[in-house]
Amino acid sequence: MSRLLIPCSLILALGVFAVWNPNQADTPEAAPKVLRHIVLFKFKDDATAEQIKAVEEAFAALPSKIDAIHDFEWGTNNSPEDHAQGYTHCFLVTFKSEADRAQYLPHPEHLKFVEVLKPILGEVHVVDYWTQS
């Protein structure tokens, strides 16, 4: 009788492993894709700290003025890799759709911000992408 119990236990254990997928329980539903709009600024050499602060504040105020902005964050470069090429500021604007981005770009509040930026902007890089999971 003990010979029969061992194979049955082994078969039961193998059956549980065949049905149980440890990744299945831990896998959350995929997050909806969003459109990221990354903006990098290099300021002119003669830009003052006050002018740069005005740009930071004006950009950071846009989410409260433009409903199309889903999320927003920004920061200044602190990479030790020395690849920034003079770009000091990174802004990340998130949209739910291309239509939202299309609303944002010509929005009067965005255009007002650009007017604050233009006098001290040296160079800008913009990259947009849909998030991938």
C-alpha positions in Angstrom: 0.0 0.0 0.0 2.9 2.4 0.7 4.1 1.8 -2.9 0.8 3.2 -4.2 0.9 6.3 -1.9 4.2 7.6 -3.2 3.3 7.6 -6.9 -0.1 9.2 -6.1 1.5 11.9 -4.1 4.0 12.5 -6.9 1.3 12.7 -9.5 -0.7 15.1 -7.3 2.3 17.4 -6.8 3.1 17.4 -10.5 -0.5 18.2 -11.3 -0.5 21.2 -8.9 2.7 22.5 -10.6 1.3 22.0 -14.0 -1.8 24.1 -13.2 -0.2 26.7 -10.9 1.6 29.6 -12.5 3.4 31.8 -10.0 3.7 34.7 -12.4 0.0 34.6 -13.1 -1.0 35.7 -9.6 1.6 38.4 -9.4 1.0 39.9 -12.9 -1.0 43.1 -12.7 -3.1 44.2 -15.6 -1.1 46.1 -18.1 -1.2 49.8 -17.4 -2.8 51.8 -20.2 -0.3 53.3 -22.6 0.4 57.1 -22.3 2.1 59.5 -24.6 5.3 61.0 -23.0 6.6 64.4 -24.2 10.2 64.9 -23.0 11.7 68.3 -23.3 15.4 69.1 -22.6 16.6 72.7 -22.3 20.1 74.2 -22.6 20.0 77.8 -21.6 22.1 80.6 -23.0 25.3 81.4 -21.2 24.0 84.8 -20.1 20.7 83.5 -18.7 20.3 84.6 -15.1 19.2 82.4 -12.2 16.0 84.5 -11.9 15.2 84.0 -15.6 15.7 80.2 -15.3 13.5 80.1 -12.2 10.8 82.0 -14.1 10.9 79.3 -16.8 10.8 76.5 -14.3 7.7 78.1 -12.6 6.0 78.9 -15.8 6.4 75.3 -17.1 5.3 73.8 -13.8 2.2 76.0 -13.8 0.9 74.6 -17.1 -0.8 71.4 -15.7 -3.2 73.6 -13.7 -3.9 75.7 -16.8 -4.2 73.0 -19.6 -6.6 70.1 -19.0 -5.0 68.0 -21.7 -1.9 67.4 -19.5 -2.4 64.1 -17.7 0.8 64.2 -15.6 3.9 66.4 -15.3 7.3 66.3 -13.7 10.6 67.9 -14.1 14.1 68.1 -12.7 17.7 69.2 -13.3 20.5 67.1 -14.6 22.7 65.4 -12.0 24.1 62.6 -14.1 27.8 61.7 -13.3 28.2 60.4 -16.9 29.1 63.8 -18.5 26.8 63.2 -21.5 24.4 66.1 -21.0 26.0 68.4 -23.5 25.0 71.4 -21.6 21.3 70.5 -21.2 20.4 71.2 -17.6 16.6 70.8 -17.4 14.3 67.9 -18.2 10.5 68.2 -18.3 8.2 65.2 -18.8 4.7 66.0 -19.9 2.3 63.0 -20.1 -0.8 62.9 -22.3 -3.5 60.2 -22.7 -3.8 60.7 -26.4 -2.3 62.4 -29.5 -5.4 64.6 -29.5 -4.4 65.8 -26.1 -0.9 66.7 -27.3 -2.4 68.4 -30.3 -4.5 70.5 -28.0 -1.5 71.3 -25.8 1.0 72.5 -28.4 -1.0 75.5 -29.7 -2.7 76.2 -26.4 -2.6 79.9 -25.5 -1.1 79.1 -22.1 1.7 76.9 -23.7 2.4 79.7 -26.1 2.7 82.2 -23.2 5.2 79.9 -21.6 7.2 79.7 -24.8 7.4 83.5 -24.8 9.0 83.4 -21.2 11.4 80.7 -22.4 12.5 82.2 -25.8 14.8 85.0 -24.6 17.1 82.6 -22.6 16.8 79.3 -24.6 20.0 78.1 -26.1 18.8 74.8 -27.5 16.0 72.4 -27.0 15.5 68.7 -27.7 12.0 67.1 -27.7 11.2 63.4 -27.8 7.7 62.0 -27.8 6.9 58.3 -27.4 4.1 55.9 -26.4 5.0 54.0 -23.3 5.7 50.3 -23.7 5.3 47.7 -21.0 
